[in-house]
């Protein structure tokens, strides 16, 4: 752990084009809330790609059988994105020695990215 409380960090970058086949296949890691949020915007695939990047980065950091479906990216109106974790993912967060998980999302026309930090605040 570094002096700022960062236990672990991950950056995930992916092509926006990865989202369409996932949605067409019917088997995807997106929650109903994530889909509704993205579909209410003019660029849903870019928004979903950024969320997929965050879900993958978080799952990789948490390990222990945590999948992207165990992580949901949500956002309060006017607020930053945050991650909601399943019980399994929350347990893994604690096992990693962290008590918070932070996320930053970005996207452009062809690529999306997310940075995820596991933080110990005490």
Order of alpha helices (4+ residues) and beta strands (2+ residues): beta-alpha-alpha-alpha-beta-beta-alpha-beta-beta
